Amino acid sequence: MSDLDQALPGQQTGDEDAQLDALLAAADTAVLGRLAEAVDIDAGRAAVFAPSVTAEEVPSSGEGNVSGLEWMLPFGKDSLLQWLAISGPGYLPRQLDKSTSTIRTMTVVGRALLPYSMRAYWGLATDFLTASNDHLMRLKAGLAHRELTREAALAAHHAAHTCLGQFLGTLHQAAQAPNDPQTSRVIERLISTGEMVLTLLEWARQSIEQLFSDTDRSLRCPTR
């Protein structure tokens, strides 16, 4: 048997393997295509992450091209108007609660909806969000347990405000990168929500000033 005759069976087997691989690849592509048509990925993400967000933060309706998770973010002047009821100095506990719950919502939504390509920006942004939330939680606990003086309370507030500003700065940088329309929209909503929380924190600072207006001693701040 010649060398050519010995090579032919192997060549035929190789061709058959290649054809089989092509058929399997085509079948996998078809299956994935059908799954993509049948499965609402965003709805699945919403079902997974929604339990981490309080019900009061989910508006009752939304635009047709905005996902359910995105609607968990307050957005625009109309949403800010809904917070005016707690803008006065007598609402410090609610101002702190709303700030921390909204920061938690931003963390959940950003983690769920921003793509892997945003990991560098979002990783840094999440660090700032977490730090801001931690400062606010310590502020609230310290006031509730009469552990903070005016200076300490204002220092904790300033630290939270600074971290949130750094979070927004990071997102503004992310917004300058090439992004698809949905990513750009999510970043826009996160920025808008963050700016609203900054307004909440400005109200909270006024409330802290009012709380300590008559004395420099540590005072108890009601939790509800």
C-alpha positions, 0 to 999 in steps of 0.5 A: 500500500502506498503512502498516499493510500495510507493517508487517505483514511486519516484525511477522510476521518479528519474531514468528517470530524470537521463536518461534525464540529461544524454541525455541532457549532451550528446547533449550539448557535441555533439553541442559544439563539432560541434561548435569547429570544425566549428568555428575558435576561433583564427580567431574570436579573430583576427577579434576583436583585429586586429582594435587595431593594425596598418596595418604596424605591420601585416606581409604579410605571416606566418608559417602554425602553427602560428596564425594571431594574433601572426604574428602581433608581430615582431619576430627575427633578420629579423624583426629587420633588417626592423627597421634599417632604423630608427636607426639613431639619426635623427629618434627620433619621428619614434623611439618613435612611433614604440616603443609605437605602438609595445608595444600596439600590445604586449598588445593586442596579449598577452591579446588575446592569453595567457590563463587564467592560465597565468593571474597572470604573464600577469597581472603584465607584462601588468602593466609594459608595460602600465607604459613603454608606458606612460613614452614614451608618456610623453617623446614624448609630452614633447619634442614636446612642448619644456617642457623637459630638457636633464635630464628630457628626459633621465629620462623619457627614463630610466623609460620606458626602466626599465619598459620594462626590468621588463616586460621581466623579468616577461615573462621569469618567465612565460616561466619557468612554465608548458605551452602548446605549443601555450602558450610557442610560444606566450611567446617566441614571446612576449619576442623576440618582447620586446627585439627588442623594447629595441633595439629601445629604445637604438637607441632612447637614442642616438637620445636624446643625439644627440638632446641635444648635442649642448645645455641644453635648451629645444628643440622642437622634430618634431612629424613626 
